[in-house]
Amino acid sequence: MTNLADDESVQWVFGYGSLVFRPAFPSTEQHLGRLDGWQRRFWQGSIDHRGIPGAPGRVATLVEDPSQHVYGMTYRLPERERTSILAALDFR
């Protein structure tokens, strides 16, 4: 398996939830990916995108688990749009 993190001048995003089927940002490359030592769970509560105050909706998050791995997609970000893409993902 290729390690896409070898070149620090390139920014990659790992998508494990809605970013797999709806990334909503441009990318210059996409690859299937696997993140070792983590597990995907619906443990994080959110009132920003789901739920209401007092009853947050559950959204996917990653929790450390050395015996597990998460499959998803990796996206190489275009250098010129990197800052705006990361800002939009931070809000999302």
Phi, psi and omega per residue, in radians:
M1 nan 2.390 -3.141
T2 -1.360 2.424 3.047
N3 -1.678 1.868 -3.071
L4 -1.318 -0.132 -3.106
A5 -1.554 0.104 -3.084
D6 -1.150 -0.560 -3.128
D7 -1.795 1.848 -3.062
E8 -1.257 -0.209 3.125
S9 -1.420 -0.141 -3.126
V10 -1.868 2.373 -3.138
Q11 -1.803 2.172 3.086
W12 -2.020 2.599 3.024
V13 -2.084 2.348 3.077
F14 -1.768 2.114 3.113
G15 -1.827 2.241 -3.091
Y16 -2.211 -0.043 -3.133
G17 -2.297 -2.096 -3.107
S18 -1.134 -0.350 3.097
L19 -1.178 -0.280 3.092
V20 -1.270 -0.795 -3.069
F21 -1.793 -0.166 3.131
R22 -2.627 1.247 -3.096
P23 -1.157 -0.670 3.072
A24 1.072 0.510 3.020
F25 -2.637 2.691 3.132
P26 -1.312 2.612 3.053
S27 -2.502 2.685 -3.126
T28 -1.645 -0.319 3.069
E29 -2.624 2.658 3.031
Q30 -2.412 2.466 3.108
H31 -2.519 2.619 2.929
L32 -1.117 2.527 -3.109
G33 -2.415 2.808 3.067
R34 -2.413 2.304 3.128
L35 -1.949 1.944 -3.117
D36 -1.440 2.534 3.075
G37 1.538 0.202 -3.126
W38 -2.393 2.735 3.096
Q39 -2.345 2.470 3.125
R40 -1.530 2.244 3.119
R41 -2.483 2.706 3.054
F42 -1.660 1.163 -3.086
W43 -1.853 -0.386 -3.048
Q44 -1.456 2.247 3.084
G45 -1.553 2.463 -3.118
S46 -2.439 2.309 2.969
I47 -1.884 -0.063 3.113
D48 -1.274 -0.771 -3.020
H49 -2.084 -0.267 3.108
R50 -2.605 2.668 3.049
G51 1.354 -3.058 -3.127
I52 -2.434 2.844 3.080
P53 -0.954 2.337 -3.103
G54 1.569 -0.313 3.112
A55 -2.568 1.203 -3.118
P56 -1.143 2.542 3.049
G57 -1.431 2.701 -3.125
R58 -1.563 2.377 3.074
V59 -2.222 2.733 -3.115
A60 -1.170 2.422 3.051
T61 -2.508 2.926 3.102
L62 -1.904 2.399 3.054
V63 -2.169 2.500 -3.136
E64 -1.157 2.351 3.058
D65 -2.755 1.765 -3.037
P66 -0.983 -0.378 -3.096
S67 -1.615 0.007 -3.040
Q68 -2.037 3.028 3.007
H69 -2.642 2.725 -3.106
V70 -2.101 2.293 3.034
Y71 -1.668 2.559 3.120
G72 -2.926 -2.686 3.115
M73 -2.147 2.522 3.020
T74 -1.914 2.458 -3.105
Y75 -2.228 2.197 3.047
R76 -1.508 2.165 -3.073
L77 -1.479 2.411 3.039
P78 -1.154 2.337 -3.023
E79 -0.976 -0.743 -3.076
R80 -1.176 -0.457 -3.083
E81 -1.861 0.061 -3.026
R82 -0.947 -0.865 -3.073
T83 -1.092 -0.790 -3.110
S84 -1.228 -0.609 3.105
I85 -1.139 -0.814 -3.134
L86 -1.126 -0.629 3.088
A87 -1.122 -0.747 3.127
A88 -1.152 -0.671 3.108
L89 -1.195 -0.606 3.102
D90 -1.079 -0.724 3.089
F91 -1.195 -0.744 -3.103
R92 -1.086 nan nan
